[in-house]
Amino acid sequence: MKLASGLSATSLIALLSFGQAPAQQSSTPAPTSQTQQQQPNTQQQPNQQPDQNAPEAGGPGGDNGSIAIPKKKEKEETAPPPPPAPVVKNPPGLQNFSLRVNVPVVTVDVGVILEKTHQFVPNLKEDNFRVYEDGQPQEIASFQQIKAPITAVLLLEFAANSYYFIYDMRNAAYTFAQQLRPDDYIAVMTYDMHTEILTDFTTDKRVVMSSLNELTIPTWRETNLFDALYQTLDRLSRVDGRKYIVLVSSGRDTFSKINLDKVLQKIKATPNVTIFTIGTGQFARLMTEGRGGMGGQIREMDYLQADNQMNTFARMTGGMSFFPRFEGELNDDFGLINESIRNQYVLTYKPTNSKQDGTYRKLHVELVDNEGHPLKMQDEKHKPLKYDIISRDGYKAKQEVE
């Protein structure tokens, strides 16, 4: 057979076989016409994707060709968010508020000392104590007798006023330091026109003695007692637990920026601080009493006022005041201070007045017997014994913070 194109029969068979290879590998039948190939594109559903293998579809391609995946409805894309939670409105005139329960607890340190021998009275029971706040009886929540080490500041007046005052101050300071125990924490401060810290809190008795040995020549004549006491109270407010101030001073104030009223307010606002005072220059005052005319009388009035201030500082905090005239009295005075500090009854109660208004509440402690009558004490010979109840006269309630 002879072909018009000039190709042989063998070449024609090879060409036909090469053209049919793709048709044999495909599992999808070929369309019969161009109209059939375009029909799926023109008749596809509006919510279907024509090509599964496209990157936008993200779906797998099957052996039988493309799979149509329905699109999300337009209503789902533009669906409104769920309605917000209902807002509860207060009735007219009622404001939003928060409730916080804070039940205060008041701690009262009580010392019971025999009036004659200055000895601590042990072995009292909880039923023997009555606590009153602003005249109202309070229910005691806890009760215990403690004997613990002390944390105290030895505050000394060291001014160039008189040799007798400095001599008494040094004797009192050394006597106090000699009665310290190994677990007592003591700081030493002095004041004249300024306040100076000789040593911070330490249990090393040698450090305390060394700081006292530095008190040789004073600088200023001014005795700014109010400033020094205020600063000491401010520092002690950052120390936890029960603290004490042993103030050895003439009690006179000459040039302080802070007046007496502010010091008393600071004492009331500083919790857990007890002040013991030792008056200096008592013998020198005794020798010059009634002399010097009008100037001497004015000076005596100043010292009487100073003694009253020292008494006030101690009484407000549950401490004691001493005005020794002779050096031999110091051992007994500081022995009583140590007895009072190391042996105490600790009472706690929840006040019936729970308002946090920052007011000052007056405290009063009594001793009663089993029948509720005032407690009477007797010695071995059945003679009545007088005693003193030592406790602070009040406390300042907390101020609620808005």
Secondary structure as the mmCIF struct_conf table of DSSP 4:
data_model
#
loop_
_struct_conf.conf_type_id
_struct_conf.id
_struct_conf.beg_label_comp_id
_struct_conf.beg_label_asym_id
_struct_conf.beg_label_seq_id
_struct_conf.end_label_comp_id
_struct_conf.end_label_asym_id
_struct_conf.end_label_seq_id
TURN_TY1_P TURN_TY1_P1 ALA A 4 SER A 5
HELX_RH_AL_P HELX_RH_AL_P1 ALA A 9 GLY A 19
TURN_TY1_P TURN_TY1_P2 GLN A 20 GLN A 20
HELX_RH_AL_P HELX_RH_AL_P2 ALA A 21 GLN A 25
BEND BEND1 SER A 27 THR A 28
HELX_LH_PP_P HELX_LH_PP_P1 PRO A 29 PRO A 31
BEND BEND2 THR A 32 SER A 33
HELX_RH_AL_P HELX_RH_AL_P3 GLN A 34 THR A 42
BEND BEND3 GLN A 43 GLN A 43
TURN_TY1_P TURN_TY1_P3 PRO A 46 ASN A 47
STRN STRN1 GLN A 48 GLN A 48
BEND BEND4 PRO A 50 PRO A 50
TURN_TY1_P TURN_TY1_P4 GLN A 52 ASN A 53
BEND BEND5 ALA A 54 ALA A 54
TURN_TY1_P TURN_TY1_P5 PRO A 55 ALA A 57
HELX_LH_PP_P HELX_LH_PP_P2 GLY A 59 GLY A 61
STRN STRN2 GLY A 62 GLY A 62
TURN_TY1_P TURN_TY1_P6 ASP A 63 ASN A 64
STRN STRN3 GLY A 65 GLY A 65
STRN STRN4 PRO A 70 PRO A 70
HELX_LH_PP_P HELX_LH_PP_P3 LYS A 71 LYS A 73
HELX_RH_AL_P HELX_RH_AL_P4 GLU A 74 GLU A 77
TURN_TY1_P TURN_TY1_P7 THR A 78 THR A 78
HELX_LH_PP_P HELX_LH_PP_P4 ALA A 79 PRO A 91
TURN_TY1_P TURN_TY1_P8 PRO A 92 GLY A 93
HELX_LH_PP_P HELX_LH_PP_P5 LEU A 94 ASN A 96
STRN STRN5 VAL A 106 LEU A 114
TURN_TY1_P TURN_TY1_P9 GLU A 115 THR A 117
STRN STRN6 PHE A 120 PHE A 120
HELX_RH_3T_P HELX_RH_3T_P1 GLU A 126 ASN A 128
STRN STRN7 PHE A 129 GLU A 133
TURN_TY1_P TURN_TY1_P10 ASP A 134 GLY A 135
STRN STRN8 GLN A 136 GLN A 138
STRN STRN9 ILE A 140 ILE A 146
STRN STRN10 THR A 151 GLU A 157
TURN_TY1_P TURN_TY1_P11 ALA A 160 ASN A 161
HELX_RH_AL_P HELX_RH_AL_P5 TYR A 163 GLN A 178
TURN_TY1_P TURN_TY1_P12 GLN A 179 GLN A 179
TURN_TY1_P TURN_TY1_P13 PRO A 182 ASP A 183
STRN STRN11 TYR A 185 TYR A 191
BEND BEND6 ASP A 192 HIS A 194
STRN STRN12 THR A 195 THR A 202
BEND BEND7 THR A 203 THR A 203
HELX_RH_AL_P HELX_RH_AL_P6 LYS A 205 ASN A 213
TURN_TY1_P TURN_TY1_P14 GLU A 214 GLU A 214
BEND BEND8 ILE A 217 ILE A 217
BEND BEND9 ARG A 221 ARG A 221
HELX_RH_AL_P HELX_RH_AL_P7 LEU A 225 LEU A 236
TURN_TY1_P TURN_TY1_P15 SER A 237 ARG A 238
BEND BEND10 VAL A 239 VAL A 239
BEND BEND11 GLY A 241 GLY A 241
STRN STRN13 LYS A 243 SER A 249
BEND BEND12 THR A 254 PHE A 255
BEND BEND13 LYS A 257 ILE A 258
HELX_RH_AL_P HELX_RH_AL_P8 LEU A 260 ALA A 269
BEND BEND14 THR A 270 THR A 270
BEND BEND15 ASN A 272 ASN A 272
STRN STRN14 VAL A 273 GLY A 279
HELX_RH_AL_P HELX_RH_AL_P9 GLN A 282 MET A 287
TURN_TY1_P TURN_TY1_P16 THR A 288 GLY A 290
BEND BEND16 GLY A 292 GLY A 292
HELX_RH_AL_P HELX_RH_AL_P10 GLY A 293 THR A 317
TURN_TY1_P TURN_TY1_P17 GLY A 318 GLY A 318
STRN STRN15 SER A 321 PHE A 322
BEND BEND17 ARG A 325 PHE A 326
HELX_RH_3T_P HELX_RH_3T_P2 GLU A 327 GLU A 329
HELX_RH_AL_P HELX_RH_AL_P11 LEU A 330 ARG A 342
BEND BEND18 ASN A 343 ASN A 343
STRN STRN16 GLN A 344 TYR A 349
BEND BEND19 THR A 352 THR A 352
STRN STRN17 ASP A 357 ASP A 357
STRN STRN18 TYR A 360 LEU A 367
STRN STRN19 VAL A 368 VAL A 368
TURN_TY1_P TURN_TY1_P18 ASN A 370 GLU A 371
BEND BEND20 GLY A 372 HIS A 373
STRN STRN20 PRO A 374 PRO A 374
HELX_LH_PP_P HELX_LH_PP_P6 LEU A 375 LEU A 375
STRN STRN21 MET A 377 GLN A 378
TURN_TY1_P TURN_TY1_P19 GLU A 380 LYS A 381
BEND BEND21 HIS A 382 HIS A 382
STRN STRN22 PRO A 384 LEU A 385
STRN STRN23 TYR A 387 ILE A 390
BEND BEND22 ASP A 393 ASP A 393
STRN STRN24 GLY A 394 LYS A 396
HELX_LH_PP_P HELX_LH_PP_P7 ALA A 397 LYS A 398
STRN STRN25 GLN A 399 GLN A 399
HELX_LH_PP_P HELX_LH_PP_P8 GLU A 400 VAL A 401
#
